[in-house]
Amino acid sequence: MSNTFTSILFGLLGGGLLLAFIRLLKGQHGTDRAVALDTATLISTNLLVFIAFLEGRSMLVDVALVYSVLSFLGVLAIARYLDGGLR
């Protein structure tokens, strides 16, 4: 894979991660912040998979898989909290 493509991809993913964190900090509502957190974890999972592909390390794909499952469970917990918790 060419260095130009890799640099562009890292730049786009880094820019998206930066924008997601800005939204996380400046979100007006809890739902905005929850979506920004979910977006940031999705982008960081993609970064992990891309780095695993570049380095040829399959262990990082396993780490990305566990990270994405935990992220999903965290978003579910946040959504439950924002909805009012258990009734």
PEJO-V593563 format. One record per residue. N is the residue number from 1. RES is the residue in one letter. PHI is phi in whole degrees, -180 to 180 (* if undefined). Layout:
N,RES,PHI + N,RES,PHI
This chain:
1,M,* + 2,S,-75 + 3,N,-67 + 4,T,-65 + 5,F,-62 + 6,T,-63 + 7,S,-65 + 8,I,-65 + 9,L,-65 + 10,F,-63 + 11,G,-64 + 12,L,-67 + 13,L,-66 + 14,G,-65 + 15,G,-64 + 16,G,-64 + 17,L,-65 + 18,L,-63 + 19,L,-65 + 20,A,-66 + 21,F,-70 + 22,I,-63 + 23,R,-66 + 24,L,-64 + 25,L,-79 + 26,K,-107 + 27,G,-63 + 28,Q,-81 + 29,H,-126 + 30,G,-64 + 31,T,-68 + 32,D,-61 + 33,R,-68 + 34,A,-66 + 35,V,-67 + 36,A,-65 + 37,L,-66 + 38,D,-64 + 39,T,-65 + 40,A,-64 + 41,T,-70 + 42,L,-65 + 43,I,-67 + 44,S,-68 + 45,T,-65 + 46,N,-63 + 47,L,-62 + 48,L,-61 + 49,V,-67 + 50,F,-65 + 51,I,-65 + 52,A,-62 + 53,F,-66 + 54,L,-68 + 55,E,-85 + 56,G,74 + 57,R,-113 + 58,S,-74 + 59,M,-63 + 60,L,-67 + 61,V,-69 + 62,D,-63 + 63,V,-63 + 64,A,-64 + 65,L,-65 + 66,V,-64 + 67,Y,-62 + 68,S,-69 + 69,V,-67 + 70,L,-65 + 71,S,-64 + 72,F,-62 + 73,L,-65 + 74,G,-66 + 75,V,-66 + 76,L,-63 + 77,A,-66 + 78,I,-65 + 79,A,-64 + 80,R,-65 + 81,Y,-64 + 82,L,-68 + 83,D,-80 + 84,G,120 + 85,G,77 + 86,L,-74 + 87,R,-115
